[in-house]
């Protein structure tokens, strides 16, 4: 694909750069709804919530990432994501995610001993990671 059709995306967490490269488009979970960025998109900044980030490579392949939120800055065909956490679908340990999900469910049942809002967020993060990991497996193995 010609460079004039691409945007540059960088996904950064406090620990490392998760992704950087030229892509056809980018989609993220905004706090008021999901959004997609194509070349020559208007400049803006948006907060993200727990959800799925998708980048579409030049060959049409979609990469998926699980994020727990953060911010997206779009400026002159460059998308910068500053995420609290972000994992590429292929890096998610689905068994670990399922264990975290079970722990969060157990804590929800013991409401008096845990901060309910924190437990709800942990539950959402675990569900998101499981969903994205399963989507990758489904796409990869055609199940």
N, CA, C and O atoms as CSV, one atom per row, in Angstrom:
chain,resi,resn,atom,element,x,y,z
A,1,UNK,N,N,0.856,-1.176,0.000
A,1,UNK,CA,C,0.000,0.000,0.000
A,1,UNK,C,C,0.898,1.234,0.000
A,1,UNK,O,O,1.955,1.247,0.631
A,2,UNK,N,N,0.470,2.251,-0.704
A,2,UNK,CA,C,1.281,3.457,-0.787
A,2,UNK,C,C,1.284,4.188,0.551
A,2,UNK,O,O,0.271,4.210,1.251
A,3,UNK,N,N,2.439,4.795,0.913
A,3,UNK,CA,C,2.566,5.471,2.207
A,3,UNK,C,C,1.517,6.554,2.438
A,3,UNK,O,O,1.191,6.856,3.586
A,4,UNK,N,N,0.986,7.142,1.370
A,4,UNK,CA,C,0.001,8.207,1.536
A,4,UNK,C,C,-1.330,7.705,2.093
A,4,UNK,O,O,-2.198,8.509,2.433
A,5,UNK,N,N,-1.501,6.380,2.190
A,5,UNK,CA,C,-2.746,5.803,2.725
A,5,UNK,C,C,-2.586,5.349,4.177
A,5,UNK,O,O,-3.548,4.874,4.781
A,6,UNK,N,N,-1.383,5.487,4.744
A,6,UNK,CA,C,-1.089,4.921,6.054
A,6,UNK,C,C,-1.049,5.981,7.146
A,6,UNK,O,O,-0.883,7.173,6.891
A,7,UNK,N,N,-1.208,5.495,8.376
A,7,UNK,CA,C,-0.996,6.318,9.567
A,7,UNK,C,C,0.033,5.607,10.439
A,7,UNK,O,O,0.167,4.385,10.385
A,8,UNK,N,N,0.753,6.377,11.238
A,8,UNK,CA,C,1.743,5.801,12.140
A,8,UNK,C,C,1.106,5.675,13.520
A,8,UNK,O,O,0.537,6.635,14.039
A,9,UNK,N,N,1.204,4.483,14.111
A,9,UNK,CA,C,0.613,4.222,15.427
A,9,UNK,C,C,1.703,3.791,16.389
A,9,UNK,O,O,2.568,2.978,16.062
A,10,UNK,N,N,1.638,4.358,17.583
A,10,UNK,CA,C,2.538,3.971,18.661
A,10,UNK,C,C,1.685,3.728,19.902
A,10,UNK,O,O,0.947,4.611,20.337
A,11,UNK,N,N,1.791,2.522,20.472
A,11,UNK,CA,C,1.061,2.172,21.693
A,11,UNK,C,C,2.101,1.996,22.797
A,11,UNK,O,O,2.974,1.132,22.722
A,12,UNK,N,N,1.983,2.839,23.824
A,12,UNK,CA,C,2.995,2.892,24.880
A,12,UNK,C,C,2.341,2.680,26.241
A,12,UNK,O,O,1.290,3.252,26.529
A,13,UNK,N,N,2.974,1.852,27.077
A,13,UNK,CA,C,2.568,1.699,28.478
A,13,UNK,C,C,3.721,2.210,29.334
A,13,UNK,O,O,4.800,2.484,28.809
A,14,UNK,N,N,3.514,2.343,30.636
A,14,UNK,CA,C,4.629,2.755,31.492
A,14,UNK,C,C,5.812,1.782,31.443
A,14,UNK,O,O,6.942,2.166,31.745
A,15,UNK,N,N,5.557,0.526,31.065
A,15,UNK,CA,C,6.622,-0.480,31.059
A,15,UNK,C,C,7.356,-0.610,29.733
A,15,UNK,O,O,8.558,-0.877,29.721
A,16,UNK,N,N,6.648,-0.424,28.603
A,16,UNK,CA,C,7.319,-0.608,27.312
A,16,UNK,C,C,6.450,-0.140,26.137
A,16,UNK,O,O,5.272,0.179,26.297
A,17,UNK,N,N,7.062,-0.111,24.973
A,17,UNK,CA,C,6.332,0.171,23.739
A,17,UNK,C,C,5.733,-1.146,23.272
A,17,UNK,O,O,6.463,-2.103,23.016
A,18,UNK,N,N,4.417,-1.204,23.161
A,18,UNK,CA,C,3.699,-2.422,22.810
A,18,UNK,C,C,3.639,-2.601,21.291
A,18,UNK,O,O,3.727,-3.719,20.783
A,19,UNK,N,N,3.489,-1.491,20.578
A,19,UNK,CA,C,3.371,-1.559,19.119
A,19,UNK,C,C,3.831,-0.231,18.544
A,19,UNK,O,O,3.595,0.827,19.127
A,20,UNK,N,N,4.490,-0.297,17.393
A,20,UNK,CA,C,4.752,0.911,16.620
A,20,UNK,C,C,4.910,0.514,15.163
A,20,UNK,O,O,5.574,-0.469,14.833
A,21,UNK,N,N,4.284,1.302,14.303
A,21,UNK,CA,C,4.389,1.024,12.887
A,21,UNK,C,C,3.301,1.702,12.081
A,21,UNK,O,O,2.369,2.291,12.628
A,22,UNK,N,N,3.441,1.605,10.764
A,22,UNK,CA,C,2.463,2.165,9.844
A,22,UNK,C,C,1.313,1.180,9.659
A,22,UNK,O,O,1.530,-0.016,9.463
A,23,UNK,N,N,0.091,1.698,9.723
A,23,UNK,CA,C,-1.099,0.862,9.580
A,23,UNK,C,C,-2.124,1.562,8.700
A,23,UNK,O,O,-2.020,2.759,8.432
A,24,UNK,N,N,-3.106,0.805,8.259
A,24,UNK,CA,C,-4.181,1.352,7.435
A,24,UNK,C,C,-5.196,2.078,8.306
A,24,UNK,O,O,-5.631,3.181,7.977
A,25,UNK,N,N,-5.577,1.443,9.438
A,25,UNK,CA,C,-6.471,2.123,10.362
A,25,UNK,C,C,-6.286,1.613,11.779
A,25,UNK,O,O,-5.594,0.625,12.022
A,26,UNK,N,N,-6.921,2.311,12.701
A,26,UNK,CA,C,-6.770,2.085,14.129
A,26,UNK,C,C,-8.136,2.265,14.770
A,26,UNK,O,O,-8.864,3.195,14.423
A,27,UNK,N,N,-8.495,1.383,15.705
A,27,UNK,CA,C,-9.763,1.511,16.432
A,27,UNK,C,C,-9.500,1.318,17.920
A,27,UNK,O,O,-8.663,0.509,18.320
A,28,UNK,N,N,-10.238,2.084,18.735
A,28,UNK,CA,C,-10.030,2.024,20.185
A,28,UNK,C,C,-11.353,2.211,20.925
A,28,UNK,O,O,-12.327,2.714,20.364
A,29,UNK,N,N,-11.374,1.793,22.211
A,29,UNK,CA,C,-12.578,1.925,23.036
A,29,UNK,C,C,-12.625,3.272,23.757
A,29,UNK,O,O,-12.128,3.385,24.878
A,30,UNK,N,N,-13.203,4.275,23.143
A,30,UNK,CA,C,-13.330,5.576,23.801
A,30,UNK,C,C,-14.313,5.509,24.955
A,30,UNK,O,O,-15.171,4.628,24.996
A,31,UNK,N,N,-14.190,6.433,25.886
A,31,UNK,CA,C,-15.080,6.412,27.052
A,31,UNK,C,C,-16.532,6.725,26.695
A,31,UNK,O,O,-17.442,6.373,27.445
A,32,UNK,N,N,-16.756,7.387,25.546
A,32,UNK,CA,C,-18.132,7.652,25.116
A,32,UNK,C,C,-18.493,6.813,23.898
A,32,UNK,O,O,-19.481,7.090,23.218
A,33,UNK,N,N,-17.700,5.799,23.626
A,33,UNK,CA,C,-17.955,4.900,22.503
A,33,UNK,C,C,-16.692,4.662,21.705
A,33,UNK,O,O,-15.769,5.477,21.711
A,34,UNK,N,N,-16.665,3.534,21.020
A,34,UNK,CA,C,-15.502,3.197,20.220
A,34,UNK,C,C,-15.336,4.151,19.049
A,34,UNK,O,O,-16.303,4.755,18.584
A,35,UNK,N,N,-14.103,4.282,18.577
A,35,UNK,CA,C,-13.833,5.148,17.432
A,35,UNK,C,C,-12.759,4.524,16.556
A,35,UNK,O,O,-11.990,3.666,16.991
A,36,UNK,N,N,-12.729,4.978,15.307
A,36,UNK,CA,C,-11.768,4.475,14.331
A,36,UNK,C,C,-11.045,5.657,13.696
A,36,UNK,O,O,-11.641,6.705,13.447
A,37,UNK,N,N,-9.754,5.472,13.439
A,37,UNK,CA,C,-8.926,6.523,12.857
A,37,UNK,C,C,-8.380,6.048,11.512
A,37,UNK,O,O,-7.781,4.977,11.417
A,38,UNK,N,N,-8.593,6.851,10.486
A,38,UNK,CA,C,-8.024,6.623,9.162
A,38,UNK,C,C,-7.107,7.803,8.836
A,38,UNK,O,O,-7.078,8.794,9.565
A,39,UNK,N,N,-6.379,7.691,7.765
A,39,UNK,CA,C,-5.483,8.763,7.330
A,39,UNK,C,C,-6.264,10.081,7.191
A,39,UNK,O,O,-7.416,10.101,6.759
A,40,UNK,N,N,-5.605,11.160,7.567
A,40,UNK,CA,C,-6.144,12.530,7.508
A,40,UNK,C,C,-7.328,12.762,8.439
A,40,UNK,O,O,-8.144,13.654,8.207
A,41,UNK,N,N,-7.418,11.956,9.488
A,41,UNK,CA,C,-8.458,12.163,10.502
A,41,UNK,C,C,-8.195,13.491,11.203
A,41,UNK,O,O,-7.048,13.919,11.332
A,42,UNK,N,N,-9.258,14.131,11.649
A,42,UNK,CA,C,-9.104,15.371,12.391
A,42,UNK,C,C,-8.300,15.122,13.671
A,42,UNK,O,O,-8.341,14.029,14.234
A,43,UNK,N,N,-7.583,16.125,14.114
A,43,UNK,CA,C,-6.775,15.991,15.323
A,43,UNK,C,C,-7.680,16.004,16.550
A,43,UNK,O,O,-8.639,16.772,16.623
A,44,UNK,N,N,-7.363,15.149,17.501
A,44,UNK,CA,C,-8.112,15.150,18.753
A,44,UNK,C,C,-7.394,14.321,19.807
A,44,UNK,O,O,-6.436,13.602,19.521
A,45,UNK,N,N,-7.884,14.444,21.028
A,45,UNK,CA,C,-7.417,13.640,22.154
A,45,UNK,C,C,-8.654,13.002,22.774
A,45,UNK,O,O,-9.685,13.655,22.939
A,46,UNK,N,N,-8.545,11.727,23.113
A,46,UNK,CA,C,-9.673,11.023,23.713
A,46,UNK,C,C,-9.188,10.127,24.836
A,46,UNK,O,O,-8.094,9.566,24.774
A,47,UNK,N,N,-10.015,9.999,25.863
A,47,UNK,CA,C,-9.756,9.020,26.911
A,47,UNK,C,C,-10.286,7.668,26.434
A,47,UNK,O,O,-11.275,7.595,25.705
A,48,UNK,N,N,-9.611,6.605,26.858
A,48,UNK,CA,C,-10.046,5.237,26.542
A,48,UNK,C,C,-10.485,4.549,27.818
A,48,UNK,O,O,-10.093,4.926,28.922
A,49,UNK,N,N,-11.303,3.540,27.638
A,49,UNK,CA,C,-11.751,2.707,28.741
A,49,UNK,C,C,-11.247,1.279,28.512
A,49,UNK,O,O,-10.535,1.019,27.542
A,50,UNK,N,N,-11.605,0.382,29.379
A,50,UNK,CA,C,-11.249,-1.029,29.216
A,50,UNK,C,C,-11.875,-1.525,27.917
A,50,UNK,O,O,-13.061,-1.307,27.670
A,51,UNK,N,N,-11.080,-2.185,27.099
A,51,UNK,CA,C,-11.621,-2.695,25.849
A,51,UNK,C,C,-10.550,-3.148,24.880
A,51,UNK,O,O,-9.418,-3.452,25.255
A,52,UNK,N,N,-10.951,-3.181,23.616
A,52,UNK,CA,C,-10.116,-3.726,22.547
A,52,UNK,C,C,-9.564,-2.612,21.668
A,52,UNK,O,O,-10.295,-1.722,21.234
A,53,UNK,N,N,-8.271,-2.678,21.414
A,53,UNK,CA,C,-7.633,-1.836,20.403
A,53,UNK,C,C,-7.372,-2.734,19.207
A,53,UNK,O,O,-6.931,-3.874,19.352
A,54,UNK,N,N,-7.657,-2.196,18.009
A,54,UNK,CA,C,-7.378,-2.951,16.789
A,54,UNK,C,C,-6.560,-2.086,15.851
A,54,UNK,O,O,-6.863,-0.909,15.652
A,55,UNK,N,N,-5.518,-2.677,15.273
A,55,UNK,CA,C,-4.783,-2.009,14.201
A,55,UNK,C,C,-4.837,-2.907,12.975
A,55,UNK,O,O,-4.631,-4.118,13.065
A,56,UNK,N,N,-5.119,-2.296,11.823
A,56,UNK,CA,C,-5.183,-3.058,10.574
A,56,UNK,C,C,-3.899,-2.790,9.797
A,56,UNK,O,O,-3.600,-1.659,9.414
A,57,UNK,N,N,-3.148,-3.874,9.575
A,57,UNK,CA,C,-1.873,-3.785,8.866
A,57,UNK,C,C,-2.125,-3.586,7.367
A,57,UNK,O,O,-3.249,-3.734,6.887
A,58,UNK,N,N,-1.063,-3.251,6.648
A,58,UNK,CA,C,-1.152,-3.023,5.206
A,58,UNK,C,C,-1.691,-4.235,4.449
A,58,UNK,O,O,-2.388,-4.084,3.446
A,59,UNK,N,N,-1.366,-5.443,4.932
A,59,UNK,CA,C,-1.801,-6.670,4.251
A,59,UNK,C,C,-3.238,-7.074,4.605
A,59,UNK,O,O,-3.714,-8.128,4.182
A,60,UNK,N,N,-3.931,-6.221,5.392
A,60,UNK,CA,C,-5.307,-6.505,5.775
A,60,UNK,C,C,-5.433,-7.280,7.077
A,60,UNK,O,O,-6.545,-7.490,7.563
A,61,UNK,N,N,-4.304,-7.712,7.654
A,61,UNK,CA,C,-4.318,-8.469,8.912
A,61,UNK,C,C,-4.638,-7.533,10.068
A,61,UNK,O,O,-4.101,-6.428,10.139
A,62,UNK,N,N,-5.507,-7.965,10.973
A,62,UNK,CA,C,-5.848,-7.194,12.163
A,62,UNK,C,C,-5.076,-7.713,13.362
A,62,UNK,O,O,-5.069,-8.913,13.635
A,63,UNK,N,N,-4.425,-6.800,14.077
A,63,UNK,CA,C,-3.799,-7.099,15.366
A,63,UNK,C,C,-4.734,-6.575,16.446
A,63,UNK,O,O,-5.246,-5.461,16.336
A,64,UNK,N,N,-4.960,-7.370,17.489
A,64,UNK,CA,C,-5.836,-6.969,18.583
A,64,UNK,C,C,-5.036,-6.856,19.875
A,64,UNK,O,O,-4.096,-7.614,20.115
A,65,UNK,N,N,-5.433,-5.888,20.702
A,65,UNK,CA,C,-4.766,-5.620,21.966
A,65,UNK,C,C,-5.830,-5.401,23.035
A,65,UNK,O,O,-6.876,-4.811,22.765
A,66,UNK,N,N,-5.563,-5.878,24.243
A,66,UNK,CA,C,-6.447,-5.633,25.387
A,66,UNK,C,C,-5.868,-4.464,26.171
A,66,UNK,O,O,-4.698,-4.485,26.552
A,67,UNK,N,N,-6.686,-3.448,26.410
A,67,UNK,CA,C,-6.227,-2.302,27.191
A,67,UNK,C,C,-7.131,-2.091,28.398
A,67,UNK,O,O,-8.313,-2.435,28.379
A,68,UNK,N,N,-6.552,-1.523,29.440
A,68,UNK,CA,C,-7.339,-1.190,30.624
A,68,UNK,C,C,-7.659,0.296,30.666
A,68,UNK,O,O,-8.169,0.797,31.668
A,69,UNK,N,N,-7.360,0.999,29.581
A,69,UNK,CA,C,-7.683,2.417,29.502
A,69,UNK,C,C,-6.442,3.266,29.306
A,69,UNK,O,O,-5.314,2.773,29.330
A,70,UNK,N,N,-6.677,4.548,29.111
A,70,UNK,CA,C,-5.584,5.483,28.882
A,70,UNK,C,C,-6.057,6.621,28.001
A,70,UNK,O,O,-7.208,7.048,28.082
A,71,UNK,N,N,-5.147,7.113,27.149
A,71,UNK,CA,C,-5.450,8.249,26.287
A,71,UNK,C,C,-4.918,8.014,24.883
A,71,UNK,O,O,-3.915,7.327,24.685
A,72,UNK,N,N,-5.616,8.604,23.907
A,72,UNK,CA,C,-5.208,8.545,22.505
A,72,UNK,C,C,-5.071,9.977,22.007
A,72,UNK,O,O,-5.955,10.809,22.214
A,73,UNK,N,N,-3.943,10.253,21.347
A,73,UNK,CA,C,-3.707,11.550,20.728
A,73,UNK,C,C,-3.540,11.334,19.233
A,73,UNK,O,O,-2.715,10.525,18.808
A,74,UNK,N,N,-4.321,12.057,18.431
A,74,UNK,CA,C,-4.235,11.968,16.974
A,74,UNK,C,C,-3.768,13.324,16.473
A,74,UNK,O,O,-4.395,14.351,16.733
A,75,UNK,N,N,-2.641,13.310,15.740
A,75,UNK,CA,C,-2.048,14.564,15.273
A,75,UNK,C,C,-1.233,14.296,14.017
A,75,UNK,O,O,-0.257,13.546,14.055
A,76,UNK,N,N,-1.624,14.900,12.917
A,76,UNK,CA,C,-0.899,14.806,11.645
A,76,UNK,C,C,-0.566,13.366,11.246
A,76,UNK,O,O,0.593,13.023,11.015
A,77,UNK,N,N,-1.597,12.542,11.173
A,77,UNK,CA,C,-1.488,11.139,10.749
A,77,UNK,C,C,-0.599,10.290,11.659
A,77,UNK,O,O,-0.020,9.293,11.230
A,78,UNK,N,N,-0.505,10.700,12.899
A,78,UNK,CA,C,0.188,9.906,13.906
A,78,UNK,C,C,-0.765,9.703,15.082
A,78,UNK,O,O,-1.345,10.657,15.599
A,79,UNK,N,N,-0.918,8.439,15.497
A,79,UNK,CA,C,-1.754,8.089,16.642
A,79,UNK,C,C,-0.827,7.646,17.762
A,79,UNK,O,O,-0.058,6.698,17.606
A,80,UNK,N,N,-0.905,8.332,18.882
A,80,UNK,CA,C,-0.115,7.953,20.053
A,80,UNK,C,C,-1.076,7.502,21.135
A,80,UNK,O,O,-1.979,8.238,21.532
A,81,UNK,N,N,-0.869,6.281,21.605
A,81,UNK,CA,C,-1.691,5.726,22.681
A,81,UNK,C,C,-0.825,5.652,23.933
A,81,UNK,O,O,0.243,5.040,23.930
A,82,UNK,N,N,-1.295,6.274,24.985
A,82,UNK,CA,C,-0.661,6.151,26.295
A,82,UNK,C,C,-1.629,5.331,27.140
A,82,UNK,O,O,-2.651,5.840,27.600
A,83,UNK,N,N,-1.300,4.065,27.337
A,83,UNK,CA,C,-2.209,3.128,27.995
A,83,UNK,C,C,-1.709,2.741,29.371
A,83,UNK,O,O,-0.507,2.601,29.597
A,84,UNK,N,N,-2.647,2.570,30.286
A,84,UNK,CA,C,-2.290,2.057,31.614
A,84,UNK,C,C,-1.651,0.683,31.460
A,84,UNK,O,O,-0.554,0.431,31.959
A,85,UNK,N,N,-2.355,-0.197,30.763
A,85,UNK,CA,C,-1.836,-1.516,30.396
A,85,UNK,C,C,-2.322,-1.820,28.996
A,85,UNK,O,O,-3.367,-1.324,28.573
A,86,UNK,N,N,-1.568,-2.634,28.275
A,86,UNK,CA,C,-1.969,-3.031,26.943
A,86,UNK,C,C,-1.212,-4.302,26.584
A,86,UNK,O,O,0.015,-4.349,26.671
A,87,UNK,N,N,-1.952,-5.332,26.181
A,87,UNK,CA,C,-1.350,-6.610,25.814
A,87,UNK,C,C,-1.799,-7.009,24.422
A,87,UNK,O,O,-2.985,-6.941,24.098
A,88,UNK,N,N,-0.854,-7.422,23.608
A,88,UNK,CA,C,-1.199,-7.972,22.299
A,88,UNK,C,C,-1.931,-9.291,22.533
A,88,UNK,O,O,-1.584,-10.040,23.447
A,89,UNK,N,N,-2.934,-9.576,21.718
A,89,UNK,CA,C,-3.747,-10.784,21.896
A,89,UNK,C,C,-2.879,-12.031,21.989
A,89,UNK,O,O,-3.147,-12.908,22.810
A,90,UNK,N,N,-1.853,-12.121,21.168
A,90,UNK,CA,C,-1.007,-13.317,21.163
A,90,UNK,C,C,-0.162,-13.455,22.430
A,90,UNK,O,O,0.382,-14.526,22.698
A,91,UNK,N,N,-0.048,-12.373,23.211
A,91,UNK,CA,C,0.731,-12.424,24.453
A,91,UNK,C,C,-0.120,-12.717,25.682
A,91,UNK,O,O,0.415,-12.908,26.774
A,92,UNK,N,N,-1.434,-12.754,25.514
A,92,UNK,CA,C,-2.323,-12.983,26.656
A,92,UNK,C,C,-2.317,-14.455,27.029
A,92,UNK,O,O,-2.546,-15.327,26.191
A,93,UNK,N,N,-2.051,-14.716,28.300
A,93,UNK,CA,C,-2.137,-16.071,28.842
A,93,UNK,C,C,-3.600,-16.281,29.233
A,93,UNK,O,O,-4.043,-15.806,30.279
A,94,UNK,N,N,-4.335,-16.984,28.400
A,94,UNK,CA,C,-5.780,-17.119,28.612
A,94,UNK,C,C,-6.102,-17.836,29.925
A,94,UNK,O,O,-7.103,-17.515,30.565
A,95,UNK,N,N,-5.282,-18.789,30.332
A,95,UNK,CA,C,-5.528,-19.474,31.607
A,95,UNK,C,C,-5.360,-18.509,32.779
A,95,UNK,O,O,-6.148,-18.530,33.724
A,96,UNK,N,N,-4.333,-17.666,32.713
A,96,UNK,CA,C,-4.120,-16.670,33.765
A,96,UNK,C,C,-5.284,-15.679,33.798
A,96,UNK,O,O,-5.734,-15.275,34.870
A,97,UNK,N,N,-5.767,-15.293,32.617
A,97,UNK,CA,C,-6.902,-14.370,32.544
A,97,UNK,C,C,-8.158,-15.003,33.147
A,97,UNK,O,O,-8.914,-14.334,33.851
A,98,UNK,N,N,-8.376,-16.277,32.874
A,98,UNK,CA,C,-9.546,-16.974,33.435
A,98,UNK,C,C,-9.430,-17.090,34.953
A,98,UNK,O,O,-10.429,-16.976,35.664
A,99,UNK,N,N,-8.217,-17.314,35.450
A,99,UNK,CA,C,-8.009,-17.368,36.901
A,99,UNK,C,C,-8.305,-16.012,37.537
A,99,UNK,O,O,-8.928,-15.943,38.597
A,100,UNK,N,N,-7.860,-14.933,36.892
A,100,UNK,CA,C,-8.135,-13.582,37.400
A,100,UNK,C,C,-9.634,-13.312,37.394
A,100,UNK,O,O,-10.159,-12.677,38.308
A,101,UNK,N,N,-10.309,-13.787,36.380
A,101,UNK,CA,C,-11.760,-13.638,36.279
A,101,UNK,C,C,-12.440,-14.359,37.443
A,101,UNK,O,O,-13.336,-13.804,38.079
A,102,UNK,N,N,-12.020,-15.580,37.719
A,102,UNK,CA,C,-12.603,-16.347,38.827
A,102,UNK,C,C,-12.342,-15.670,40.172
A,102,UNK,O,O,-13.232,-15.613,41.020
A,103,UNK,N,N,-11.125,-15.155,40.373
A,103,UNK,CA,C,-10.807,-14.447,41.620
A,103,UNK,C,C,-11.710,-13.230,41.782
A,103,UNK,O,O,-12.216,-12.967,42.874
A,104,UNK,N,N,-11.910,-12.496,40.708
A,104,UNK,CA,C,-12.757,-11.305,40.776
A,104,UNK,C,C,-14.199,-11.685,41.087
A,104,UNK,O,O,-14.860,-11.008,41.873
A,105,UNK,N,N,-14.696,-12.767,40.476
A,105,UNK,CA,C,-16.058,-13.220,40.778
A,105,UNK,C,C,-16.197,-13.611,42.246
A,105,UNK,O,O,-17.202,-13.298,42.883
A,106,UNK,N,N,-15.188,-14.294,42.779
A,106,UNK,CA,C,-15.227,-14.683,44.190
A,106,UNK,C,C,-15.249,-13.453,45.089
A,106,UNK,O,O,-15.974,-13.413,46.083
A,107,UNK,N,N,-14.449,-12.450,44.732
A,107,UNK,CA,C,-14.415,-11.225,45.537
A,107,UNK,C,C,-15.741,-10.481,45.468
A,107,UNK,O,O,-16.143,-9.840,46.438
A,108,UNK,N,N,-16.425,-10.561,44.322
A,108,UNK,CA,C,-17.729,-9.907,44.198
A,108,UNK,C,C,-18.726,-10.520,45.174
A,108,UNK,O,O,-19.603,-9.830,45.693
A,109,UNK,N,N,-18.587,-11.817,45.417
A,109,UNK,CA,C,-19.482,-12.490,46.354
A,109,UNK,C,C,-19.172,-12.106,47.801
A,109,UNK,O,O,-20.043,-12.202,48.666
A,110,UNK,N,N,-17.939,-11.672,48.070
A,110,UNK,CA,C,-17.508,-11.273,49.418
A,110,UNK,C,C,-17.461,-9.751,49.517
A,110,UNK,O,O,-16.478,-9.201,50.015
A,111,UNK,N,N,-18.464,-9.086,49.072
A,111,UNK,CA,C,-18.488,-7.628,48.933
A,111,UNK,C,C,-17.947,-6.865,50.137
A,111,UNK,O,O,-17.306,-5.830,49.957
A,112,UNK,N,N,-18.178,-7.330,51.324
A,112,UNK,CA,C,-17.803,-6.558,52.505
A,112,UNK,C,C,-16.294,-6.429,52.690
A,112,UNK,O,O,-15.835,-5.479,53.324
A,113,UNK,N,N,-15.521,-7.354,52.156
A,113,UNK,CA,C,-14.087,-7.318,52.416
A,113,UNK,C,C,-13.258,-6.690,51.290
A,113,UNK,O,O,-12.035,-6.622,51.406
A,114,UNK,N,N,-13.888,-6.232,50.210
A,114,UNK,CA,C,-13.150,-5.660,49.090
A,114,UNK,C,C,-13.837,-4.406,48.576
A,114,UNK,O,O,-15.044,-4.237,48.747
A,115,UNK,N,N,-13.062,-3.525,47.944
A,115,UNK,CA,C,-13.591,-2.342,47.284
A,115,UNK,C,C,-14.334,-2.810,46.026
A,115,UNK,O,O,-13.710,-3.270,45.070
A,116,UNK,N,N,-15.642,-2.693,46.031
A,116,UNK,CA,C,-16.477,-3.230,44.962
A,116,UNK,C,C,-16.108,-2.627,43.608
A,116,UNK,O,O,-16.072,-3.347,42.610
A,117,UNK,N,N,-15.837,-1.337,43.552
A,117,UNK,CA,C,-15.494,-0.703,42.274
A,117,UNK,C,C,-14.186,-1.258,41.713
A,117,UNK,O,O,-14.073,-1.471,40.506
A,118,UNK,N,N,-13.205,-1.492,42.571
A,118,UNK,CA,C,-11.944,-2.071,42.129
A,118,UNK,C,C,-12.138,-3.495,41.621
A,118,UNK,O,O,-11.533,-3.900,40.628
A,119,UNK,N,N,-12.980,-4.241,42.307
A,119,UNK,CA,C,-13.260,-5.617,41.897
A,119,UNK,C,C,-14.004,-5.627,40.567
A,119,UNK,O,O,-13.729,-6.474,39.716
A,120,UNK,N,N,-14.944,-4.698,40.375
A,120,UNK,CA,C,-15.660,-4.614,39.098
A,120,UNK,C,C,-14.684,-4.333,37.955
A,120,UNK,O,O,-14.787,-4.932,36.884
A,121,UNK,N,N,-13.743,-3.427,38.185
A,121,UNK,CA,C,-12.746,-3.118,37.157
A,121,UNK,C,C,-11.869,-4.332,36.868
A,121,UNK,O,O,-11.549,-4.608,35.712
A,122,UNK,N,N,-11.483,-5.055,37.915
A,122,UNK,CA,C,-10.674,-6.267,37.712
A,122,UNK,C,C,-11.454,-7.295,36.902
A,122,UNK,O,O,-10.894,-7.962,36.033
A,123,UNK,N,N,-12.738,-7.419,37.186
A,123,UNK,CA,C,-13.591,-8.349,36.452
A,123,UNK,C,C,-13.688,-7.945,34.976
A,123,UNK,O,O,-13.575,-8.794,34.092
A,124,UNK,N,N,-13.895,-6.666,34.712
A,124,UNK,CA,C,-13.964,-6.180,33.326
A,124,UNK,C,C,-12.644,-6.396,32.584
A,124,UNK,O,O,-12.644,-6.799,31.421
A,125,UNK,N,N,-11.522,-6.128,33.255
A,125,UNK,CA,C,-10.219,-6.340,32.615
A,125,UNK,C,C,-10.027,-7.809,32.262
A,125,UNK,O,O,-9.567,-8.132,31.167
A,126,UNK,N,N,-10.378,-8.694,33.182
A,126,UNK,CA,C,-10.224,-10.129,32.927
A,126,UNK,C,C,-11.131,-10.583,31.785
A,126,UNK,O,O,-10.702,-11.339,30.914
A,127,UNK,N,N,-12.380,-10.126,31.788
A,127,UNK,CA,C,-13.306,-10.487,30.709
A,127,UNK,C,C,-12.791,-9.988,29.365
A,127,UNK,O,O,-12.886,-10.694,28.361
A,128,UNK,N,N,-12.250,-8.785,29.340
A,128,UNK,CA,C,-11.704,-8.208,28.112
A,128,UNK,C,C,-10.531,-9.034,27.594
A,128,UNK,O,O,-10.460,-9.336,26.403
A,129,UNK,N,N,-9.619,-9.395,28.477
A,129,UNK,CA,C,-8.450,-10.184,28.080
A,129,UNK,C,C,-8.878,-11.542,27.530
A,129,UNK,O,O,-8.344,-12.001,26.521
A,130,UNK,N,N,-9.838,-12.184,28.189
A,130,UNK,CA,C,-10.326,-13.485,27.726
A,130,UNK,C,C,-10.963,-13.343,26.346
A,130,UNK,O,O,-10.684,-14.135,25.446
A,131,UNK,N,N,-11.807,-12.348,26.183
A,131,UNK,CA,C,-12.499,-12.130,24.913
A,131,UNK,C,C,-11.515,-11.908,23.767
A,131,UNK,O,O,-11.677,-12.478,22.688
A,132,UNK,N,N,-10.511,-11.092,23.997
A,132,UNK,CA,C,-9.535,-10.791,22.939
A,132,UNK,C,C,-8.661,-12.003,22.646
A,132,UNK,O,O,-8.358,-12.273,21.484
A,133,UNK,N,N,-8.257,-12.729,23.663
A,133,UNK,CA,C,-7.450,-13.938,23.442
A,133,UNK,C,C,-8.253,-14.984,22.678
A,133,UNK,O,O,-7.724,-15.639,21.781
A,134,UNK,N,N,-9.527,-15.145,23.029
A,134,UNK,CA,C,-10.372,-16.120,22.335
A,134,UNK,C,C,-10.634,-15.697,20.894
A,134,UNK,O,O,-10.692,-16.547,20.005
A,135,UNK,N,N,-10.794,-14.399,20.650
A,135,UNK,CA,C,-10.993,-13.905,19.287
A,135,UNK,C,C,-9.770,-14.232,18.441
A,135,UNK,O,O,-9.905,-14.659,17.294
A,136,UNK,N,N,-8.583,-14.037,18.995
A,136,UNK,CA,C,-7.353,-14.346,18.270
A,136,UNK,C,C,-7.298,-15.824,17.935
A,136,UNK,O,O,-6.972,-16.196,16.807
A,137,UNK,N,N,-7.621,-16.683,18.920
A,137,UNK,CA,C,-7.596,-18.123,18.674
A,137,UNK,C,C,-8.606,-18.508,17.603
A,137,UNK,O,O,-8.311,-19.329,16.735
A,138,UNK,N,N,-9.791,-17.921,17.663
A,138,UNK,CA,C,-10.827,-18.216,16.683
A,138,UNK,C,C,-10.366,-17.809,15.285
A,138,UNK,O,O,-10.522,-18.572,14.332
A,139,UNK,N,N,-9.798,-16.608,15.162
A,139,UNK,CA,C,-9.317,-16.128,13.870
A,139,UNK,C,C,-8.135,-16.936,13.376
A,139,UNK,O,O,-8.006,-17.197,12.180
A,140,UNK,N,N,-7.276,-17.329,14.294
A,140,UNK,CA,C,-6.053,-18.062,13.928
A,140,UNK,C,C,-6.354,-19.500,13.512
A,140,UNK,O,O,-5.800,-19.999,12.532
A,141,UNK,N,N,-7.236,-20.162,14.266
A,141,UNK,CA,C,-7.503,-21.573,14.020
A,141,UNK,C,C,-8.819,-21.814,13.285
A,141,UNK,O,O,-9.147,-22.953,12.952
A,142,UNK,N,N,-9.571,-20.745,13.032
A,142,UNK,CA,C,-10.818,-20.868,12.281
A,142,UNK,C,C,-11.917,-21.628,12.981
A,142,UNK,O,O,-12.774,-22.213,12.319
A,143,UNK,N,N,-11.920,-21.637,14.301
A,143,UNK,CA,C,-12.955,-22.363,15.062
A,143,UNK,C,C,-14.215,-21.574,15.142
A,143,UNK,O,O,-15.190,-22.026,15.741
